[in-house]
Amino acid sequence: MNLFKKSGVLYIVPTPIGNLSDITYRAVDTLKSVNLIAAENIYHTNILLQHYNVKNILISFNKENEKKQSHYVIKKLQEGKKIALVSNAGTPVINDPGYFLIKQCYIFNIQIIPLPGPCSAITALSASGISTNRFCYEGFLPSKKKTRRDLLYSLREEKRTIIFYESKHRILQSIKDIIEKIDQNRYLVIAREITKKWESIYGAKANIILSWLKKDINRYNKGEMIIIIDGFKELKKKDISEEIKNTFIMLRNFLSLKQSVLITSKIHKIQKNNLYEYAIKKEDQ
């Protein structure tokens, strides 16, 4: 039984994130064959359509008018129309308008067909050299300083690889916040202008990344930035470094065993249990 036989179809169509060649044959065919294209930015999408000689009707569909336009799109779908949803770049709905419309389609039993295609976060991750087995996508870092810093602090022991988007205007401050709230020695990758002319991918410890960016404004003054953060890794028992030991010994000269362990574990972001075992053995010597 076809639950969708009385309705049209909503196609989720990814578009290039920079290089216009990064579009599938299927995506072009879909954009040609649908009755209507709901575009985040009509002018931007027209550039792509003209490049591939696609002639179709476009309507504006952005964050400001999403709810209002969703009702119009649903009505057209209920009339049996086929409609493509596109964003400015990449896969629609991922940090772009469309969530409300998708939910409405399920409510009204309207068929949704997603097409595979570009996504800047995944493209950057694949070239980062950081573990891709498990990762979490956090979208854009909050613009408000306190909210951003609180979020980063909450992720300081996240073991999965973390992906953020960030603007050129806040990238320096965000890296400073990562250094303070996560760890200056945490490995990061900064990817910029993926698939475009000025594409760059650079990885290093957070404090080195900050210095690298500051040395040349051209490294961050154009395009959207992607920050990929290596996940938190617990030190194994045998991995208590000399630096950690020296910190503990120095604190122990002035503080109790418990306080010394607690402060050392916070400074170096290691599990207290690992350090306790070392500390107790040293006390027995």
Residue pairs with C-beta under 8 A, 6 or more apart in sequence:
3 109
3 111
4 109
4 110
4 111
6 78
6 80
7 77
7 78
7 80
7 108
7 109
7 110
7 111
8 35
8 76
8 77
8 78
8 79
8 80
8 81
8 82
8 83
8 110
8 111
9 77
9 82
9 83
9 110
9 111
9 112
9 113
10 73
10 77
10 83
10 84
10 85
10 101
10 102
10 105
10 110
10 111
10 112
10 113
11 30
11 34
11 82
11 83
11 84
11 85
11 112
11 113
11 114
11 115
12 85
12 91
12 92
12 93
12 98
12 102
12 112
12 113
12 114
12 115
13 27
13 30
13 31
13 84
13 85
13 86
13 92
13 115
13 117
14 23
14 27
14 86
14 90
14 91
14 92
14 115
14 116
14 117
14 118
14 119
15 23
15 27
15 45
15 48
15 86
15 87
15 88
15 89
15 90
15 117
15 118
16 22
16 23
16 48
16 89
16 118
16 195
17 89
17 90
17 118
17 119
17 120
17 123
17 194
17 195
18 89
18 193
18 194
18 195
18 196
18 199
19 195
19 196
20 48
20 51
22 118
22 195
23 48
23 52
23 117
23 118
24 115
24 116
24 117
26 115
27 115
27 117
28 52
28 54
30 84
30 115
31 37
31 49
31 52
31 54
31 56
31 84
31 86
32 54
32 55
32 56
33 82
34 56
34 81
34 82
34 83
34 84
35 57
35 76
35 81
35 82
35 83
36 56
36 57
36 58
36 59
36 73
36 76
36 81
36 82
36 83
36 84
37 45
37 49
37 56
37 57
37 58
37 59
37 83
37 84
37 86
38 58
38 59
38 61
38 69
38 73
38 83
38 84
38 85
38 86
38 101
39 45
39 58
39 59
39 60
39 61
39 86
39 87
40 61
40 62
40 86
40 87
40 88
40 92
40 96
40 97
41 60
41 62
41 88
42 58
42 59
42 60
44 88
45 58
45 86
45 88
46 58
48 54
49 55
49 56
49 58
59 69
59 72
59 73
60 69
61 69
61 73
61 85
61 97
61 98
61 101
62 97
63 97
66 97
66 98
66 100
66 101
67 100
69 101
70 100
70 101
70 104
71 104
73 83
73 101
74 101
74 104
74 105
74 108
74 110
76 83
77 83
77 105
77 108
77 110
78 108
78 110
85 92
85 93
85 98
85 101
86 92
87 93
87 96
87 97
87 98
88 96
89 118
89 120
90 96
90 117
90 118
90 119
90 120
91 117
91 118
91 119
92 98
93 99
93 102
94 119
94 121
95 139
95 140
95 165
102 112
104 110
105 111
105 112
106 112
118 195
120 165
120 191
120 194
120 224
120 226
121 137
121 163
121 165
121 226
123 194
123 195
124 163
124 189
124 191
124 194
124 201
124 226
124 228
125 132
125 135
125 161
125 163
125 228
126 132
127 191
127 201
128 161
128 189
128 191
128 201
128 203
128 228
129 189
129 203
130 161
130 187
130 189
130 203
130 228
130 229
130 230
131 161
131 230
131 231
132 161
134 159
134 160
134 161
134 231
135 160
135 161
135 162
135 163
136 158
136 160
136 161
136 162
136 163
137 163
138 151
138 155
138 162
138 163
138 164
139 164
139 165
140 164
140 165
140 166
140 167
141 148
141 151
141 152
141 164
141 165
141 166
141 170
141 174
141 227
142 148
142 151
143 170
145 173
145 177
148 174
148 177
149 177
149 180
149 181
152 177
152 178
152 181
152 182
153 181
153 182
155 162
155 182
155 229
156 181
156 182
156 183
156 232
156 269
157 232
157 269
158 231
158 232
159 231
159 232
159 233
160 231
161 228
161 229
161 230
161 231
162 228
162 229
162 231
163 226
163 227
163 228
163 229
164 174
164 226
164 227
164 228
164 229
165 224
165 225
165 226
165 227
166 174
166 224
166 225
166 226
166 227
167 224
167 225
168 220
168 221
168 222
168 223
168 224
168 225
171 190
171 213
171 220
171 225
171 227
172 210
172 213
172 214
172 220
174 227
175 188
175 206
175 209
175 210
175 213
175 227
176 210
178 186
178 188
178 206
178 227
178 229
179 206
179 207
179 210
182 206
182 229
183 206
183 269
184 205
184 206
184 207
185 205
185 206
185 207
186 205
186 206
186 229
186 230
187 203
187 204
187 205
187 206
187 229
187 230
188 203
188 204
188 205
188 206
188 209
188 227
188 228
188 229
188 230
189 201
189 202
189 203
189 227
189 228
190 200
190 201
190 202
190 203
190 209
190 213
190 220
190 225
190 226
190 227
190 228
191 199
191 200
191 201
191 225
191 226
191 228
192 198
192 199
192 200
192 201
192 219
192 220
192 222
192 223
192 224
192 225
192 226
193 199
193 200
193 222
193 223
193 224
194 201
194 226
196 223
198 222
198 223
200 219
202 209
202 212
202 219
203 209
204 212
212 219
213 219
213 220
232 269
234 270
234 271
234 274
235 241
235 244
235 268
235 270
235 271
235 274
236 274
237 274
237 277
237 278
240 270
240 274
240 275
240 278
243 268
244 264
244 268
244 270
244 275
245 278
247 264
247 267
247 268
248 260
248 261
248 264
248 275
248 278
248 279
249 282
251 259
251 260
251 263
251 264
252 260
252 279
255 263
257 279
257 280
257 283
260 279
261 272
261 275
261 276
261 279
262 272
264 270
264 275
265 271
265 272
265 275
